[in-house]
Structures are given as C-alpha cells and as structure tokens.
Amino acid sequence: MSAEPGRHFETPFNVVASFPAEAAARSAVRALGERGVPPSAITVAGTDGDSDEEVAALRAEMQEEVGRSSASPWVLMTGRQAKGAFWGTLLTAAAFMVVGLVVGAVWAIFFRSALPPWARIVFVVLVAGLAGGTVGFVGGGGIEPRLEAAGQPSTELDDITPVAERAHEAIVAVHSGDRATVEDAAAILGSLGAERVAFVDATGTPLPPQKGHPRPADPPGYWWKHAGSG
C-alpha cells in the first residue's frame, strides 16, 4: 500500500487486528463487509512478509509491552519472571526461616551470648529469611519462565514470539479517511476474537494507551493527531 513498509498509509485513520489463523481473518473480513465496511477499505496481510500492516501491528505490540512493563512495580521483569520471583521469595524465605528457627533455638539453649535467648532466635530467623528471600527472588525469576516454556520452543527463556511474527496468523486492517468507520471496524474486530486491535495513524505509528482513556481536556480526535506523543 506504500512504497516504504511501515512508514505511511494513504489514509489518516487505520486499524490493524491480529488473528490466530487466516481462516479467522477471512471470516472477520466477511463480517466487516456485512456490517457496512467498504471492501476497498479492508486489507488482509500475512505474517511472512514486510507489509505496512505487519510492521504497524508489531509496533503496536511493542508499545503495549513497554507500557505494561512501565506500569508494573516489577519494571525490569516479564509477567512470568515476576510470578516466579514472587513465589520464589515467599516460599524460600519461609523455608529458610524455619531452619533459622531451629538454629536460633540451638544457639539460645546450648551456647552463651550477651543477647537474651529470644533475641538470638529472632536474629537468626530474620537473617535466614532475608537470605532465603534473596535466593528465591533470583532463582524463582530465572526458573519460572523455563518451566512454563518447557516443550514450547517459541517461548523458551521467556522470549515470546510477537503476534505479528507467529506462523499461520493473519492481520486484518481497515483504512479510511473517516474516523468513525475505522473506530466502528475496531469494535467489530475486537468482538470477532482478534488477539490484538490497534489504531495507527497515517505514518503507521500506534496511538498511545490514552486513546482509550482520554483526559477531560482532550478534544475529539486529539490522539489521532498526536500518535507517538503519549
């Protein structure tokens, strides 16, 4: 649709939706036509080339992943790493604290110290819990992605293959000079089982998350004119 893939579309309003299979994408195209979207505005692209639609879908996914990481308190972790780190910290700290309780009791009963018996026990338990939590945080964050990726080469080591690059998938796009047409098409595509639906402007730049949650001061169509500035 353009001479430079991923650089611009001929229309100011565009939506790209990723479907798990080409058959699902073709069904979505038929549904769009039945609901009044002009066939000339609809494009179906595979994920084995370098089309504008594919690049735009990939850019939208990357933006979404960055936004999700920035919103998470575990900023430098993926979801699976955070899950492993959380449970690893909790369980390992608990196990180490049990061992610390035993060691502290032995110290309190059989050895002399300037500290009272109860303080010795508390001290050892806390130190053991801190050490165990550290081990669990590091180990759990590294092991969980490998456990969940067992037998799934595409997700090995938490390296998830982007939707726009997975085999057998297809991208349905709607391009129009009418914003309402594209926004209505996006709602239809979302209801038809698209894995991801993203608005992109004429340059192929995805609209920021604020598009779905505009501020009170944002006039209609504001984010269409400010894609990439969110």
N, C-alpha and C positions, 0 to 999 in steps of 0.2 A: 504493500500500500504506500510505501515511501521508499525513497532511494537509500536512506540510511536507517537500517533497522534500529528501533528503539529510540530514534531521535525525534520523530514527529509523525503525527497523524494529520489527515486532511480535514478533520473535524475538531471543533473545540471541546466537545463532550464525548467521552468514551468510557466504556466499562469492559473489563476483562474478567472472565469467570473460568476457573479450572474445574474440569470434570474428571472423574476417575477412569472413564473409558470413552472411546469415540462414540459408541452407541448411545451413551447417556448424553453426550454433547449433541448428537443429531436429534435426539428426542427433544432437547431443550430448544433447538432451532425451530422445530415444528411448533412447539408450544408458543414461542415468541411470535411466529407468523400468525398463529390462530388468535393471538391477543392484540393484533394490530401493528406489530413492529414491521416496518418495510423490509422485505428480503434483501434489498440492496444495502441495508444498514448493518446486516449481520455477516460476521466472518467466523469461520471455523479454522483454527490453526493447530497443527500437531505440535509435539514437543521434541521433534527431532531436527528442527531447523533453527533459523535465526530470524524469525519473523518479528515484526514490531509488537505483535500481541504477546508472543512468548517472552520477549525482553521486558515488556511492561508488567506482565504477571510476576516475573521473577523479581523485579524491582519492588513491587508491592509487597511480596512475601518478605523480602529482606527488611523493608521498612517496618513491617509488622513485628518481626523477630527483634529488631533493635528496640522498638517501643515497648515490647513485652519485657525485655531484659532491663530496660531503664526503669520500668515501673516496679520491678521486683526488688525486695531488700537483699536478695541474693544476686546482686547485679552481674557478677562475673560467672554465674553458673547457668547452665541449661536447666530445664524443669526436672529432668531425670537426675542430674547431678545434685540439685538442691534436695530432692527427695531422699537420695542416698545419704547425703551429708546429715540431714535432719535425723533420720532413723539411726544412722551410724553413731552420731553424737549421743543420742539418747540412750541407746542400748549399751554401747561400750562404756559410757560413763557410769551407768548403773552397775554393770558387771565389775568395773574397777573399784567402785565404792564398796561393794560387798567384800571384795578382797581386802580393801583398805580397812574395813571394819574389823576383820579378823586380825590383821597385822597390828592395828592400833590396840586391840584388846590384849594381844600378847605383850606389846610394849608396856601397856599400863599395868599388867598383872605381874610380869616377871622381871621387869627392869626398873631401875631407879632413874628419876629425872626431876628437874626443877619444876616441870609442868605437872599440874594435877592430873590424875588418871583420865578424867573426862576430856580435858583439853588435848591430851595426846591422841585419844581416839578421834576426836573431831578434826584435829590437824591432819592426821593420816588419811581420813576419809575424804576430806576436801582436796588434798593434793592428788590422791588417787583418782578422784572424779574428774579433776582438771586434766590430768594426763590421759585418762580414758576418753574424755570428750574430744581432746585434740586428735588422738589416734582415730577415733570413729569418724570425725569430720573429714579428715583427709582420706581415709580408707573408704568410707561409705560413698563419698562423692566420686571416687575413681572407679569403684567396683560396680555400683548400681547400673550405669549405662551399659557396661559389658554384659551384665546378667540379662538385662532386658533385650539386648541386641543379639543374644545367642541364637544362631540359626537364621539371622536376618542380615545378610551382607550389606544391604543398603543403609542400615542404621548402626553398623559396627562402630564402636568407640564414640557413639553419640553424634556421628557425622551424618545427619539426616539429609537425604537427597531432597532438594527443593521440589515442590509440586510441579513447577514448570519444566523439570528435567526428568520426571519419573516416566518409565516406559508405559505405553498403552494409554496415556492420558491425552486429553484434548482441551483446547481453550476456545471458549465461545466469546466473541467480542461484539459489542454493538457500538457503532459510531454514528453520531448525529450532530446536527447543528442546533438541535432542540434539546435543552437540558432536561425537560420533563420526560421526553421519550427515553433517554438514557437512564434516568433515575427509576422510571417505571420498569424498564427492562431489568435493571439490577435487582429489584424486588422479586421479579418473576424468576430470575436465575437462582436467586437465593432459595426460593421456595421449591426449586426443582432438584435440590441436592448438590449444588455446586460446593466444592470444598473451600473455595475462596472466591470472593467477589470484591473487586477493587475498581474504584473510579480513577481514571488517569486523564490528564489534560492533553492538549494538542502536542506537547513535547514528549509525551509518554511518561511524565512524572506523576507518581501516585499522589492522590490527595492525602493530607495528613489525617490522623485519627480524629482531630477536631471537627472534621467534616460531619461525622455522625453525632457530635455533641457540641454544636456551635455555642459560642458565648452570646449573651443577650445583645451585645453591641454589633454582632456580625450581621450585615445585611444579606438578603437572599443572594446566593451565588458567590458569596465572598471567597470561599475556599477554592472554587473553581479558578479564580483569578490569582490565587496565592498558593498554588500547589508547590510543595517543596520548601515552604517557609514556615512550616509548623514546628 
